[in-house]
Amino acid sequence: MSVLLQFVHPVARKSRANRALLDAARAVQGVTVNDLYELYPDFHIDVAREQALLEAHAVVVFQHPFYWYSAPALLKEWQDLVLAAGFAYGPGGTRLRGKTLGSALTTGGAAEAYSPTGHNRYPIRALLAPFDQTAHLCGMRYAEPFVVHAAPRLSDAALAEEGARYADWLRALAAGAPV
Ligand SMILES: Cc1cc2nc3c(=O)[nH]c(=O)nc-3n(C[C@H](O)[C@H](O)[C@H](O)COP(=O)(O)O)c2cc1C
């Protein structure tokens, strides 16, 4: 199955973690990379183009750094415009049904911080509920997220390992593995 990778980083040239993941993803067969900030730096999203891309792929992945317990702002704008009534949900809105949505994130916080006793208080999976429910409303399955914690403190070698783990995760999604 083909994977549409929505890459969402407002300062990609300064990214270490997401760049490492993206480099690994580009080598995976069947992955189409769509760099949203490169395409739409002024937030003028080509809705028809984005909807056509969604229809052409069975799996959609949102890859981004975790910003304020969510995604960078352009992904929200993309959701608001592209996941339109009559396309993604509501009467006649069946075009995404049966597809899979996945989140691939890097966080500044360590894994332990994302727990009831940690300073972020909530497990990362709980904070991703809006993405999970968005997938559900659109009739999509929400895959188990791919997360790289404490990303700014990882060495280049550790990031390369995360890249290999990410490529495996993408291959499994592309192969239609259970999510
Ligand atoms: C505006 C902003 C908001 C952030 N919010 C969070 C957050 O809510 N939780 C967290 O763990 N890290 C947060 N971070 C840290 C980033 O997630 C981290 O720097 C990023 O994942 C590193 O990836 P990169 O090298 O690709 O930029 C934030 C960083 C910025 C700039």
The ligand as a Gaussian input file, in Angstrom:
#p B3LYP/6-31G(d) Opt

LIG

0 1
 C        7.094000      25.968000      19.764000
 C        7.607000      24.708000      20.401000
 C        6.762000      23.961000      21.183000
 C        7.209000      22.767000      21.761000
 N        6.331000      22.022000      22.521000
 C        6.749000      20.844000      23.036000
 C        5.826000      20.031000      23.774000
 O        4.654000      20.360000      23.964000
 N        6.285000      18.846000      24.284000
 C        7.577000      18.429000      24.095000
 O        7.915000      17.336000      24.564000
 N        8.460000      19.168000      23.356000
 C        8.070000      20.359000      22.838000
 N        8.944000      21.098000      22.073000
 C       10.288000      20.528000      21.743000
 C       10.277000      19.917000      20.328000
 O        9.310000      18.902000      20.235000
 C       11.653000      19.367000      19.956000
 O       12.550000      20.442000      19.941000
 C       11.605000      18.704000      18.577000
 O       10.851000      17.518000      18.645000
 C       13.002000      18.371000      18.054000
 O       12.871000      17.924000      16.705000
 P       13.662000      18.638000      15.480000
 O       15.151000      18.416000      15.716000
 O       13.185000      17.930000      14.263000
 O       13.285000      20.098000      15.486000
 C        8.540000      22.322000      21.529000
 C        9.400000      23.110000      20.751000
 C        8.952000      24.294000      20.193000
 C        9.897000      25.113000      19.339000

